Amino acid sequence: MGDRLRERQGRRVAFLRELYDMVDSSVTAFVSGFEVGERVGADRAEALRIIEYHAEKGLMKVDDYATGLVRLTASGVDAVESG
């Protein structure tokens, strides 16, 4: 597996964990996905790709793609807590 691929996967995992920490595992609290991305080293474009990926997997809900407002789902909490 290439370094770029490992980095991308690592940021996806880090993003979900950071979101979990930011909302203290809440499934009702919305935060800026762009801020989460910034905290894990992703620029805005990559943060949007990560948001889209996790939303497609059902791990988060997106309130507004333009502003990047997201929240965890119960499946997202389970994914983080199961390691």
Secondary structure, 3 states (H helix, E strand, C coil): CCHHHHHHHHHHHHHHHHHHHHCCCCCCCCEEHHHHHHHCCCCHHHHHHHHHHHHHHCCEEEEECCCCEEEECHHHHHHHHCC
